């Protein structure tokens, strides 16, 4: 059996179990597929602005089979870029985490 076929079968087995985590290489980000939508975002009071920083709002993260709240935090500004907060996005019947990033 080809290596790619074995990998596909393993991914399908994990997907059937409800959660799929895939890392293409040691330097690649994980892809986390979750079978249910995250809870609504919590109301979070943004602290007073800080020079040289942008606020990254809190979000739900997937941890050991459940959603866990991760509070907001400051990100150091990168001149010429705009911060895009991480968010959950639907992917077929599942949900995938899109990490925060600079654009």
Residue, then its C-alpha position, 0 to 999 in steps of 0.5 A: x500500500x502506498x504511503x499516501x494511501x495509508x495517510x489518507x486512511x489514517x486521516x479518515x479514521x481520525x475524522x470519523x472519531x470526530x477530530x482531525x489534527x494534521x501537521x505537514x512538517x515540523x515547521x507547519x502549523x497544525x490544522x484542527x478540525x472540530x465536529x461542533x461549532x464553538x460557543x459564542x465569544x465571551x464579553x471581554x473588556x479591552x484594556x486601554x490602548x498601549x503604544x506599539x501594541x494591538x489587542x488580540x481578543x480572546x477566543x475559544x481553543x480546542x483542548x482535549x476534546x472540548x472548547x476552553x476559553x483563551x483570554x485576549x492578550x497584546x501583540x507587538x505591532x509590526x509596522x506596515x501590517x494589520x493584525x487579523x485575529x484568529x477565528x473558527x471557520x466552518x469547513x464542511x460539517x466541521x470547524x477549523x481554527x484559523x490562527x491570528x496573523x499579520x496581513 
